[in-house]
């Protein structure tokens, strides 16, 4: 009786070890993204801002996708991560550059941009604030 109860408890621990299961899933997505799976890369970017312990992984794939310069929301996420130091050392000058790239892409996309007017205004406000802090014009 004790042996079977121990077996059940061990089984339950393995089943409910969500942290290990999440880590394995994120490792799988990381491998898939490394092999060119864009969907897996986007899944990993969603770890920000929900999972602080996984910010470095989210930053890695946010930067990779931002360098493709196709998605305003990814560029904005990268700028925020750089500004706040999520997964990377805070760097307001680099954040400013990415906020400017975000706004430029938004303008280039015109009506196809996913940004609302308030989101575009938010980005413009960040650019002005960071230009004042960094001394860049």
C-alpha positions, 0 to 999 in steps of 0.5 A: 500500500505505501509503495503504491501511494509513493508511486502515485505521489511521485507521478503527481509531482512529475505531472504538476511540475509546470516549471520544468514542463514550461522550460522544456516547451521553451527549449523546444520553441527555441530550437524550432526558431533557430531552424527558421520557424517564425511562429516559434520565434513569435511565441518566445517574444510573448514571454515578455512581459509575462515571464521575467525569468525568461526575458533573456530568451524573449529579448533574443527573439524579439531582437531577431524579429525586429532586425527584419523590420516588418512588425511595428509591435515587435520593434516597439517591444524591443525598444521597451525592453532596451529602455527598461532593461528586460533581458538586457542591460538598459540602454536608452540610446539604443531604445531611442533608435528602436523607437524611431525605427518603430515610428518610421515603419508605422509611417511607411506602412500607412493604413496597413500599420497595426498601430492606433493613433494613441500607440503612435502618439505613445511612441512619439512621446517616448522619442521626445522624452529620450531625446531630451534625456540622451541629448540627441536631437 
